[in-house]
Each structure stands twice: as structure tokens, then as C-alpha cells.
Amino acid sequence: MRSIWNGAISFGLVSIPIKLVNATESHSISFRQIHLADGGRIRYRKVCELDGEEVSGAEIGKGYEEADGSVIPITDEDLAQLPLATAKTIEIMSFVPAEEIDPLQMDAAYYLAANGATAAKPYTLLREALKRSRKVAIAKFALRGRERLGMLRVVDDVIAMHGLLWPDEIRAPEGVAPDVDVTVRDAELDLADALMATLGEVELASLHDDYRDAVEAMIAAKAGGAFEPAEATVEPAGGQVIDLMAALEKSVRAAKASRGEGGGGAEDDAEAGAGAGAEVTPMRRRGGAGRKTSAAPKAVGGKKSTAASAKKTAAAAKTTSKKKSTTAKSGTAKSTSAKSTTAKSGTTKSTASKSTSAASAKKAGTAAGAKKAAAPRKRASA
């Protein structure tokens, strides 16, 4: 790999000659700008805005533009005369636990390679010291015309350096978090934990850029003249009110299915604390705990049942008569028409009911006769 910077690591009084090598590379597909009419390349030329002439790289220098628009020329000699101790040195300032470094500060990554045989021993010493201490080194270095902050750590058997942003370059996250009060239920957290456990871990080496593969396949197809663009399916945008619990449960089931695992619903994975529903839509509970039970049949009352059966047909009157006799035998009915008789004997009540039905049958066999038969029973009970 080609080095982009040569210098030394300053470790106290120990100096370690090193070469700086890029640790990352971009695999993104780049496109050229073309003229749609004829496919010609569109190129950018550096032109002086005063005389309109194209300028070569050798004729281009640096300049600082002030607020009033005036430009102050800055030469490489001017920058070289500045007292920059880290111009050719990675100066280690301190050693700290890796957890103290905010990942937001992470920038570009580099490998530090020992430059020459004399650098092998001090290089290995620093590497092993970092390993045993389980700490990272914070250092300053200069690259591309500015002083930077870096973090040195061990990757396999190599010392790697991450460029760090200065603390004042990290913006405060003001106004980014939701500005409304949101309550998260324990049941929702349980399902989120179940989803996290189901998804498990992944080998980062197995991940790849699917979009880049699709772009490369499209380019190859167009080059062969056999590309037919398919209509992209656009899913509806967000903003819909959803059942959060149902979405979590469905996600857990889908994750289990993708991993080839069976099992029931997500309620089994988050049984503890899963009794409460989501805030948007209440959850449906399993079993019959939330179902309404059927109402118990009402007991046949004496007065109410007599008045109701008086309005029915003769056939209904006969049915009521049978129900009353059956109730009289069990001794549980509360018929008003036979309160006094029931106290003496349930059999006497049945006989009185039969005689009353016979008398009413002689007067009339129709529904009108049933109404007249009801009146004497009321007076008798009185």
C-alpha cells in the first residue's frame, strides 16, 4: 500500500519512524457528467475570473478571503515557517480508556507502519503496551495543512490511528429529540428486548452493498442492450397511526421465521409484563379473560310471569302452566299466585294450578279465556 505521509511517533523520549497508510477505501460507483444531446463529457476547467483564461495547476496558489471580499495571498513558505511541532510528528499526549472516546468524533482511519528495521522494536513496544493497558493513545498530528487530533489503538498486530474531530466541532443535539412527552410501557420494552434477542448478532464480514450490486448489474445489462427498467414499488410514506405492540409482535415473528425458528406468538417471548396494551390500540388478550360471560337465566317470578303469559296465546299459556308446575315441584319458584300454598306443600300448589287451568279452559279456550283465568288467580293469592 502506498504511504500518504512519513513521520514519527513521539512516545516520550522514544521516536518511532512510521509511514501513514489509508486504512479504508471507497467502493461507491462514480458517474461522469455528460451532454444529453450527444453524450459528450462535461469537464470543469479552472478559469481566472478576471481575464477569462484557463489556468494550469502550477499557476494556482492559496489565498484567504476576508469579509470585504479582498484576498490575502498565502504561500507554502508562509505555512512552513509556522511553529507547528506536529508537522512531521504524531505526538502522543495521554492514554485513556476507549470508552471515553465519543464515536461522534471518529473520522478517517489510517494504518501506521514501521518505517525501517530500526523502528521495529519501539513500534512493537508501543503496540504491546497498548494491548496490556487496554487503553488508547490520544495524539496530535498535522496533515494536509492543518493540525488534527488522533486516537491510536491496536488492530490485530498493527497500530491504527483514527482521526478525531476537535471537541468544538461536535454540534450539540439541540432540537433533535422529540419535543413531546412519550410514555413507553414495560410490555413494549419486553417485546423490543425479545426482538433484539431474536435478531441476535451478525458477522459484519457477511454484509455487503446490495445497491451497488444492483447498479453494477444494471450497467452490465445496459452495455449489452438487454436492460428493461422495472417500475419501482413505492411504499406509502410514514405518518400512519399504528399499533406499536402489534408491529413489535409481527417483527418478532418475522425475525424468528427468517432464522428458521418456530414457536408461538411474541406474547410467549414477553409474557412477563405484556398484560398492558399499546397506547394507540389496546391489545387483545388470549383466552377468555376479556370476554363477556353469558347472563344467567332469570328466575321465573310469579306476578311478572303471570302478566306476561296473559298476553300470550293459548299455547303459550299451556307452556307457562307446565313451567309453573315444574317450578312448584322443585320448590325454588317465587310465584306470587301460590305463596301461601307453597308454604304448606309443593304438591298442593301443583293441584291448585291444575284446577285453575281446568276452570279457565271451560270458560274459553282462546287467548281471551287465558286473560280471564289470570284474574281469579290474582284474587285467590290476595
Sine and cosine of phi, psi and omega as CSV:
sin_phi,cos_phi,sin_psi,cos_psi,sin_omega,cos_omega
0.00,0.00,0.60,-0.80,-0.05,-1.00
-0.99,0.13,0.73,-0.69,0.02,-1.00
-0.98,0.19,0.53,-0.85,0.01,-1.00
-0.93,-0.36,-0.11,0.99,-0.04,-1.00
-0.31,-0.95,0.68,-0.74,0.06,-1.00
-0.88,-0.48,0.68,-0.73,0.00,-1.00
-0.11,-0.99,-0.56,-0.83,-0.03,-1.00
-0.51,-0.86,0.47,-0.88,0.12,-0.99
-1.00,-0.05,0.80,-0.60,0.04,-1.00
-0.99,-0.13,0.96,-0.28,-0.03,-1.00
-0.91,-0.41,0.99,0.13,-0.14,-0.99
0.92,0.39,-0.83,-0.56,0.06,-1.00
-1.00,-0.02,0.02,1.00,0.01,-1.00
-1.00,-0.03,0.74,-0.68,0.04,-1.00
-0.90,-0.44,0.78,-0.62,-0.07,-1.00
-0.88,-0.48,0.96,-0.27,0.04,-1.00
-0.89,0.45,0.76,-0.65,-0.03,-1.00
-0.64,-0.77,0.27,-0.96,0.15,-0.99
-0.87,-0.50,0.64,-0.77,-0.03,-1.00
-0.99,-0.15,0.81,-0.58,-0.04,-1.00
-0.81,-0.58,0.65,-0.76,0.05,-1.00
-0.89,0.45,0.74,-0.67,-0.01,-1.00
-1.00,-0.09,-0.18,0.98,-0.04,-1.00
-0.78,-0.63,0.32,-0.95,0.08,-1.00
-0.54,-0.84,0.49,-0.87,-0.02,-1.00
-0.99,-0.10,0.73,-0.68,0.05,-1.00
-0.95,-0.32,0.22,0.98,0.00,-1.00
-0.93,0.37,0.55,-0.84,-0.02,-1.00
-1.00,0.09,0.81,-0.59,-0.01,-1.00
-0.99,-0.16,0.52,-0.86,0.01,-1.00
-0.87,-0.49,0.43,-0.90,0.07,-1.00
-0.98,-0.20,0.52,-0.86,0.12,-0.99
-0.99,0.11,0.74,-0.67,-0.03,-1.00
-0.77,-0.64,0.30,-0.95,0.10,-0.99
-0.99,0.10,0.88,-0.47,-0.09,-1.00
-0.89,0.46,-0.45,0.89,-0.06,-1.00
-0.94,0.35,-0.68,0.74,-0.07,-1.00
-0.76,-0.65,0.02,1.00,0.03,-1.00
0.98,0.19,0.15,0.99,-0.01,-1.00
-0.94,0.34,0.54,-0.84,0.01,-1.00
-0.92,0.39,0.62,-0.78,0.12,-0.99
-0.98,-0.20,0.87,-0.49,-0.04,-1.00
-0.89,-0.45,0.48,-0.88,0.06,-1.00
-0.99,-0.16,0.80,-0.61,0.03,-1.00
-0.92,-0.39,0.63,-0.78,0.02,-1.00
-1.00,0.07,0.92,-0.39,-0.09,-1.00
-0.85,-0.53,0.69,-0.72,0.07,-1.00
-0.96,0.30,0.78,-0.62,-0.07,-1.00
-0.97,0.24,-0.20,0.98,0.01,-1.00
-1.00,0.06,-0.74,0.67,-0.03,-1.00
-0.96,-0.29,-0.10,0.99,0.03,-1.00
0.96,0.28,0.18,0.98,-0.03,-1.00
-1.00,-0.03,0.58,-0.82,0.08,-1.00
-0.96,0.29,0.67,-0.74,-0.11,-0.99
-0.90,-0.43,0.67,-0.74,0.04,-1.00
-0.99,0.14,0.23,-0.97,-0.03,-1.00
-0.89,0.45,-0.52,0.85,-0.01,-1.00
-0.93,0.37,-0.36,0.93,-0.04,-1.00
-0.99,-0.11,0.09,1.00,-0.07,-1.00
-0.97,-0.26,0.77,-0.63,0.03,-1.00
-0.82,-0.57,-0.19,-0.98,-0.02,-1.00
-0.97,-0.24,0.43,-0.90,0.06,-1.00
-0.38,-0.93,0.55,-0.84,0.02,-1.00
-0.96,-0.28,0.82,-0.57,-0.02,-1.00
-1.00,-0.05,0.83,-0.56,0.01,-1.00
-1.00,0.10,0.07,-1.00,-0.08,-1.00
-0.90,0.44,-0.52,0.86,-0.02,-1.00
-0.99,0.11,0.04,1.00,0.03,-1.00
0.99,-0.10,-0.19,0.98,0.02,-1.00
-0.96,0.27,0.52,-0.86,-0.09,-1.00
-0.90,-0.43,0.76,-0.65,0.05,-1.00
-0.97,-0.23,0.89,-0.46,0.00,-1.00
-0.92,0.39,0.69,-0.72,0.04,-1.00
-0.82,-0.58,0.82,-0.57,-0.02,-1.00
-0.98,-0.20,0.25,-0.97,0.06,-1.00
-0.90,0.43,-0.52,0.85,0.04,-1.00
-0.91,0.41,-0.60,0.80,0.04,-1.00
-0.89,0.46,-0.68,0.73,-0.01,-1.00
-0.95,0.32,-0.56,0.83,-0.03,-1.00
-0.93,0.36,-0.45,0.89,-0.02,-1.00
-0.99,0.17,-0.14,0.99,0.00,-1.00
-0.94,0.33,0.60,-0.80,-0.01,-1.00
-0.97,0.22,0.98,0.19,-0.02,-1.00
-0.95,-0.31,0.97,-0.24,-0.08,-1.00
-0.93,0.36,-0.40,0.91,-0.07,-1.00
-0.99,-0.12,0.31,0.95,-0.04,-1.00
-0.86,0.52,-0.63,0.78,0.01,-1.00
-0.77,-0.63,0.35,0.94,-0.09,-1.00
-0.68,-0.74,0.69,-0.72,0.18,-0.98
-1.00,-0.08,0.98,-0.21,-0.13,-0.99
-1.00,-0.06,0.93,-0.37,0.01,-1.00
-0.96,0.26,0.81,-0.59,-0.04,-1.00
-0.99,-0.11,-0.66,0.75,-0.05,-1.00
-0.26,-0.97,0.11,-0.99,0.06,-1.00
-0.83,-0.55,0.77,-0.64,-0.08,-1.00
-0.69,-0.72,0.36,-0.93,0.12,-0.99
-0.89,0.45,0.56,-0.83,-0.04,-1.00
-0.89,0.45,-0.46,0.89,-0.04,-1.00
-0.92,0.40,-0.33,0.94,-0.02,-1.00
-0.98,0.22,-0.20,0.98,0.00,-1.00
-1.00,0.03,0.85,-0.52,0.03,-1.00
-0.96,0.27,0.82,-0.57,0.02,-1.00
-0.85,0.53,-0.35,0.94,0.06,-1.00
-0.89,0.46,-0.41,0.91,-0.01,-1.00
-0.99,0.17,-0.25,0.97,-0.09,-1.00
-0.90,0.44,0.70,-0.72,0.03,-1.00
-0.79,-0.61,-0.65,-0.76,-0.03,-1.00
-0.92,0.40,0.43,-0.90,-0.02,-1.00
-0.89,-0.45,0.59,-0.81,-0.01,-1.00
-0.69,-0.72,0.41,-0.91,0.18,-0.98
-0.98,-0.21,0.65,-0.76,0.06,-1.00
-0.97,-0.25,0.90,-0.44,-0.02,-1.00
-0.96,-0.27,0.66,-0.75,0.05,-1.00
-0.91,0.42,0.76,-0.65,-0.07,-1.00
-0.98,-0.21,1.00,0.02,0.04,-1.00
0.97,-0.25,0.27,-0.96,-0.05,-1.00
-0.93,0.38,-0.52,0.85,-0.02,-1.00
-0.94,0.34,-0.33,0.95,-0.02,-1.00
-1.00,0.05,-0.16,0.99,-0.09,-1.00
-0.90,0.44,-0.71,0.70,-0.07,-1.00
-0.92,0.39,-0.81,0.59,0.02,-1.00
-0.90,0.43,-0.52,0.85,0.04,-1.00
-0.89,0.46,-0.72,0.69,0.00,-1.00
-0.91,0.41,-0.59,0.81,0.02,-1.00
-0.87,0.49,-0.74,0.67,0.00,-1.00
-0.90,0.43,-0.65,0.76,0.00,-1.00
-0.88,0.48,-0.73,0.69,-0.02,-1.00
-0.94,0.35,-0.54,0.84,0.05,-1.00
-0.91,0.41,-0.64,0.77,0.04,-1.00
-0.91,0.41,-0.63,0.77,0.01,-1.00
-0.89,0.45,-0.74,0.67,-0.09,-1.00
-0.94,0.34,-0.58,0.82,-0.02,-1.00
-0.98,0.20,-0.33,0.95,-0.07,-1.00
0.83,0.56,0.61,0.79,0.04,-1.00
-0.83,-0.56,0.15,-0.99,0.07,-1.00
-0.88,-0.47,0.43,-0.90,0.00,-1.00
-0.99,-0.15,0.70,-0.71,0.07,-1.00
-0.98,-0.20,0.80,-0.61,-0.10,-0.99
-0.66,-0.75,0.28,-0.96,0.14,-0.99
-0.92,-0.38,0.58,-0.82,0.08,-1.00
-0.43,-0.90,0.34,-0.94,-0.01,-1.00
-0.92,-0.40,0.74,-0.68,0.00,-1.00
-0.47,-0.88,0.73,-0.68,0.04,-1.00
0.83,0.56,0.71,0.70,0.17,-0.99
0.99,0.12,0.17,0.99,0.04,-1.00
-0.50,-0.86,0.46,-0.89,0.04,-1.00
-0.99,0.14,0.65,-0.76,-0.08,-1.00
-0.77,-0.64,0.22,-0.98,0.06,-1.00
-0.95,-0.30,0.63,-0.77,-0.04,-1.00
-0.68,-0.73,0.33,-0.94,0.06,-1.00
-0.79,-0.62,0.83,-0.56,0.00,-1.00
-0.98,-0.20,0.74,-0.67,0.06,-1.00
-0.57,-0.82,0.17,-0.98,-0.06,-1.00
-0.99,-0.17,0.77,-0.64,0.11,-0.99
-0.84,-0.55,0.93,-0.36,-0.13,-0.99
0.84,0.54,-0.89,-0.45,0.02,-1.00
-0.93,-0.37,0.41,0.91,-0.06,-1.00
-0.83,-0.56,0.57,-0.82,0.13,-0.99
-1.00,0.05,0.84,-0.54,0.03,-1.00
-0.95,-0.32,0.48,-0.88,0.02,-1.00
-0.80,-0.59,0.79,-0.61,0.09,-1.00
-0.98,-0.22,0.81,-0.59,0.14,-0.99
-0.92,0.39,0.69,-0.72,0.00,-1.00
-0.90,-0.43,0.60,-0.80,0.13,-0.99
-0.96,0.26,0.53,-0.85,0.08,-1.00
-0.92,0.39,0.52,-0.85,-0.04,-1.00
-0.80,0.59,-0.56,0.83,-0.02,-1.00
-0.98,0.21,-0.04,1.00,0.06,-1.00
-1.00,-0.03,-0.09,1.00,0.05,-1.00
-1.00,-0.02,0.86,-0.51,-0.02,-1.00
-0.98,0.20,0.61,-0.80,0.05,-1.00
-0.95,0.30,0.66,-0.75,-0.04,-1.00
-0.98,0.18,0.83,0.55,-0.02,-1.00
-0.99,0.16,0.73,-0.68,0.03,-1.00
0.96,0.28,0.23,0.97,-0.02,-1.00
-1.00,-0.10,-0.64,0.77,-0.01,-1.00
-0.94,0.34,0.41,-0.91,0.03,-1.00
-0.83,0.56,0.69,-0.73,-0.05,-1.00
-0.99,-0.10,0.32,0.95,0.04,-1.00
-0.86,-0.52,0.46,-0.89,0.03,-1.00
-0.98,0.20,0.83,-0.56,-0.02,-1.00
-0.84,-0.55,0.75,-0.66,0.04,-1.00
-0.97,-0.24,0.81,-0.58,0.04,-1.00
-0.97,-0.24,0.83,-0.55,-0.03,-1.00
-0.98,0.19,0.39,-0.92,0.05,-1.00
-0.89,0.46,-0.58,0.82,0.01,-1.00
-0.90,0.44,-0.60,0.80,0.02,-1.00
-0.94,0.35,-0.64,0.77,0.06,-1.00
-0.91,0.42,-0.60,0.80,0.03,-1.00
-0.89,0.46,-0.67,0.74,0.01,-1.00
-0.93,0.36,-0.60,0.80,0.06,-1.00
-0.90,0.45,-0.65,0.76,0.06,-1.00
-0.90,0.44,-0.64,0.77,0.02,-1.00
-0.90,0.44,-0.63,0.78,0.03,-1.00
-0.92,0.40,-0.67,0.74,0.03,-1.00
-0.89,0.46,-0.67,0.74,0.00,-1.00
-0.92,0.39,-0.57,0.82,-0.01,-1.00
-0.94,0.33,-0.66,0.75,0.02,-1.00
-0.91,0.41,-0.58,0.81,0.09,-1.00
0.91,0.41,-0.46,-0.89,-0.03,-1.00
-0.97,-0.24,0.27,-0.96,-0.02,-1.00
-0.66,-0.75,0.57,-0.82,0.10,-0.99
-0.98,0.20,0.91,-0.42,-0.04,-1.00
-0.87,0.48,-0.49,0.87,0.00,-1.00
-0.92,0.39,-0.35,0.94,-0.02,-1.00
-1.00,0.09,-0.15,0.99,-0.01,-1.00
-1.00,0.08,0.59,-0.81,0.03,-1.00
-0.53,-0.84,0.17,-0.99,-0.08,-1.00
-1.00,0.07,0.98,-0.18,0.01,-1.00
-0.93,0.37,-0.56,0.83,-0.01,-1.00
-0.92,0.40,-0.65,0.76,0.03,-1.00
-0.89,0.46,-0.64,0.77,0.05,-1.00
-0.88,0.48,-0.65,0.76,0.01,-1.00
-0.92,0.39,-0.62,0.78,0.02,-1.00
-0.91,0.41,-0.68,0.73,0.02,-1.00
-0.90,0.44,-0.64,0.77,0.03,-1.00
-0.91,0.41,-0.62,0.79,0.02,-1.00
-0.91,0.41,-0.66,0.75,0.02,-1.00
-0.90,0.44,-0.68,0.74,0.01,-1.00
-0.90,0.43,-0.63,0.78,0.00,-1.00
-0.93,0.37,-0.64,0.77,0.01,-1.00
-0.93,0.37,-0.56,0.83,0.03,-1.00
-0.91,0.42,-0.53,0.85,0.04,-1.00
-1.00,0.04,-0.06,1.00,0.04,-1.00
0.97,0.25,0.32,0.95,-0.05,-1.00
-0.89,-0.46,0.37,0.93,-0.06,-1.00
-1.00,0.05,0.79,-0.61,0.10,-1.00
-0.83,-0.56,0.95,-0.31,-0.05,-1.00
-0.90,0.44,0.72,-0.70,0.05,-1.00
-1.00,-0.08,0.54,-0.84,-0.01,-1.00
-0.95,0.31,0.82,-0.58,-0.03,-1.00
-0.96,0.27,0.66,-0.75,0.05,-1.00
-1.00,-0.03,0.86,-0.50,-0.02,-1.00
-0.97,-0.23,0.87,-0.49,0.03,-1.00
-0.98,0.22,0.47,-0.88,0.00,-1.00
-0.87,0.49,0.55,-0.83,-0.02,-1.00
-0.93,0.36,0.16,-0.99,-0.02,-1.00
-0.95,0.31,-0.18,-0.98,0.00,-1.00
0.99,-0.17,-0.04,1.00,0.01,-1.00
-0.99,0.12,0.55,-0.83,0.07,-1.00
-0.98,0.17,0.87,-0.49,-0.06,-1.00
-0.86,-0.52,0.31,-0.95,0.12,-0.99
-1.00,0.05,0.96,-0.29,-0.09,-1.00
-0.89,0.46,-0.67,0.74,0.00,-1.00
-0.89,0.46,-0.69,0.72,0.00,-1.00
-0.90,0.44,-0.63,0.78,0.02,-1.00
-0.91,0.42,-0.64,0.77,0.02,-1.00
-0.91,0.41,-0.69,0.72,0.01,-1.00
-0.88,0.48,-0.68,0.73,0.01,-1.00
-0.90,0.43,-0.60,0.80,0.02,-1.00
-0.91,0.41,-0.65,0.76,0.02,-1.00
-0.89,0.45,-0.70,0.71,0.01,-1.00
-0.89,0.46,-0.66,0.75,0.00,-1.00
-0.91,0.40,-0.63,0.78,0.02,-1.00
-0.91,0.41,-0.64,0.77,0.04,-1.00
-0.91,0.42,-0.66,0.75,-0.01,-1.00
-0.90,0.43,-0.63,0.78,-0.01,-1.00
-0.93,0.36,-0.42,0.91,0.03,-1.00
-1.00,-0.07,0.07,1.00,0.04,-1.00
0.97,0.25,0.39,0.92,0.01,-1.00
-0.99,-0.16,0.61,-0.79,0.08,-1.00
-1.00,-0.03,-0.41,-0.91,0.06,-1.00
0.90,-0.44,0.19,-0.98,-0.03,-1.00
-0.99,0.14,-0.43,-0.91,-0.04,-1.00
-0.96,0.27,0.06,-1.00,-0.03,-1.00
-0.95,0.32,-0.21,0.98,0.02,-1.00
-0.90,0.43,-0.53,0.85,0.01,-1.00
-0.93,0.37,-0.52,0.85,-0.01,-1.00
-0.98,0.21,-0.41,0.91,-0.03,-1.00
-0.79,-0.62,0.73,0.68,-0.09,-1.00
-0.91,0.42,-0.61,0.79,0.01,-1.00
-0.98,0.22,0.84,-0.54,0.03,-1.00
0.99,0.15,0.14,0.99,-0.05,-1.00
-0.99,-0.10,0.29,0.96,-0.04,-1.00
-0.96,0.27,-0.45,0.89,-0.06,-1.00
-1.00,0.03,0.54,-0.84,-0.01,-1.00
-1.00,0.02,0.00,-1.00,0.02,-1.00
-0.97,0.24,0.27,-0.96,-0.02,-1.00
-0.95,0.30,-0.54,0.84,-0.06,-1.00
-0.98,0.20,-0.77,0.64,-0.02,-1.00
-0.73,-0.68,0.84,-0.54,-0.02,-1.00
-0.88,0.47,0.54,-0.84,0.01,-1.00
-0.99,0.16,0.52,-0.85,0.10,-1.00
-1.00,0.01,0.80,-0.61,-0.01,-1.00
-0.99,0.12,0.51,-0.86,0.08,-1.00
-0.97,0.23,0.34,-0.94,0.07,-1.00
0.98,0.19,-0.25,-0.97,-0.09,-1.00
-0.97,-0.23,0.29,0.96,-0.06,-1.00
-0.92,0.40,-0.55,0.83,-0.05,-1.00
-0.99,-0.17,0.11,0.99,-0.03,-1.00
-1.00,-0.01,0.49,-0.87,0.05,-1.00
-0.99,0.16,0.70,-0.71,0.02,-1.00
-1.00,0.09,0.48,-0.88,-0.01,-1.00
-0.94,0.34,0.62,-0.79,-0.01,-1.00
-0.94,0.35,0.64,-0.77,0.01,-1.00
-0.94,0.33,0.57,-0.82,-0.01,-1.00
-0.90,0.43,0.66,-0.75,-0.01,-1.00
-0.96,0.29,0.59,-0.81,0.07,-1.00
-0.94,0.35,0.53,-0.85,-0.06,-1.00
-0.98,0.18,0.93,-0.37,0.02,-1.00
-0.99,0.11,0.47,-0.88,-0.06,-1.00
-0.93,0.38,-0.83,0.55,-0.09,-1.00
-0.94,0.33,-0.72,0.69,-0.07,-1.00
-0.90,0.43,-0.67,0.75,-0.03,-1.00
-0.94,0.35,-0.56,0.83,0.00,-1.00
-0.92,0.38,-0.69,0.72,-0.01,-1.00
-0.91,0.41,-0.59,0.81,0.00,-1.00
-0.94,0.33,-0.64,0.77,-0.02,-1.00
-0.95,0.30,-0.34,0.94,0.07,-1.00
-0.93,0.36,-0.45,0.89,-0.01,-1.00
-1.00,0.04,-0.14,0.99,-0.01,-1.00
-1.00,0.05,0.03,-1.00,0.02,-1.00
-0.97,0.22,0.07,-1.00,-0.02,-1.00
-0.89,0.46,-0.59,0.81,0.02,-1.00
-0.90,0.43,-0.63,0.78,0.05,-1.00
-0.92,0.40,-0.56,0.83,0.03,-1.00
-0.90,0.43,-0.64,0.77,0.04,-1.00
-0.90,0.43,-0.66,0.76,0.01,-1.00
-0.89,0.45,-0.64,0.77,0.02,-1.00
-0.91,0.41,-0.62,0.79,0.02,-1.00
-0.89,0.46,-0.64,0.77,0.01,-1.00
-0.92,0.39,-0.66,0.75,0.01,-1.00
-0.89,0.46,-0.63,0.78,-0.02,-1.00
-0.92,0.40,-0.67,0.74,0.00,-1.00
-0.90,0.43,-0.63,0.78,0.04,-1.00
-0.91,0.42,-0.65,0.76,0.02,-1.00
-0.92,0.40,-0.59,0.81,0.00,-1.00
-0.90,0.43,-0.59,0.81,0.00,-1.00
-0.93,0.37,-0.61,0.79,-0.01,-1.00
-0.97,0.26,-0.39,0.92,0.05,-1.00
0.98,0.22,0.23,0.97,-0.03,-1.00
-0.97,-0.25,-0.20,0.98,-0.02,-1.00
-0.95,0.31,0.43,-0.90,0.00,-1.00
-0.90,-0.43,0.61,0.79,-0.08,-1.00
-0.89,0.45,0.79,-0.62,-0.02,-1.00
-0.95,0.33,-0.53,0.85,-0.05,-1.00
-0.93,0.36,-0.23,0.97,-0.04,-1.00
-0.73,-0.69,0.51,0.86,-0.02,-1.00
-0.88,0.47,-0.77,0.63,-0.04,-1.00
-0.93,0.37,-0.60,0.80,-0.01,-1.00
-0.94,0.35,-0.61,0.79,-0.02,-1.00
-0.91,0.42,-0.52,0.85,0.03,-1.00
-0.89,0.46,-0.56,0.83,0.01,-1.00
-0.99,0.13,-0.79,0.61,-0.05,-1.00
-0.28,-0.96,0.66,-0.75,0.07,-1.00
-0.94,0.34,-0.47,0.88,0.00,-1.00
-0.95,0.33,-0.62,0.79,0.01,-1.00
-0.88,0.47,-0.63,0.78,0.01,-1.00
-0.89,0.46,-0.65,0.76,0.01,-1.00
-0.90,0.43,-0.64,0.77,0.00,-1.00
-0.92,0.39,-0.67,0.75,0.02,-1.00
-0.90,0.44,-0.61,0.79,0.00,-1.00
-0.91,0.40,-0.60,0.80,0.01,-1.00
-0.93,0.37,-0.65,0.76,-0.01,-1.00
-0.92,0.39,-0.60,0.80,0.03,-1.00
-0.92,0.40,-0.62,0.79,0.03,-1.00
-0.92,0.39,-0.58,0.81,0.01,-1.00
-0.93,0.37,-0.64,0.76,0.00,-1.00
-0.91,0.42,-0.65,0.76,-0.01,-1.00
-0.94,0.33,-0.47,0.88,0.02,-1.00
-0.94,0.34,-0.53,0.85,0.01,-1.00
-0.94,0.33,-0.63,0.78,-0.03,-1.00
-0.93,0.36,-0.71,0.70,0.00,-1.00
-0.27,-0.96,0.60,-0.80,0.03,-1.00
-0.99,-0.13,-0.03,1.00,-0.04,-1.00
-1.00,-0.05,-0.06,-1.00,0.02,-1.00
-0.92,0.39,-0.50,0.87,0.03,-1.00
-0.91,0.41,-0.62,0.79,0.03,-1.00
-0.90,0.43,-0.56,0.83,0.02,-1.00
-0.91,0.41,-0.61,0.79,0.05,-1.00
-0.89,0.45,-0.69,0.73,0.01,-1.00
-0.91,0.41,-0.58,0.81,-0.01,-1.00
-0.93,0.37,-0.47,0.88,0.01,-1.00
-0.94,0.35,-0.55,0.84,-0.04,-1.00
-0.89,0.45,-0.75,0.66,0.01,-1.00
-0.86,0.51,-0.60,0.80,0.00,-1.00
-0.90,0.44,-0.59,0.81,0.04,-1.00
-0.90,0.43,-0.69,0.73,-0.02,-1.00
-0.93,0.37,-0.60,0.80,0.00,-1.00
-0.90,0.45,-0.66,0.75,0.00,-1.00
-0.92,0.39,-0.54,0.84,0.03,-1.00
-0.91,0.42,0.00,0.00,0.00,0.00
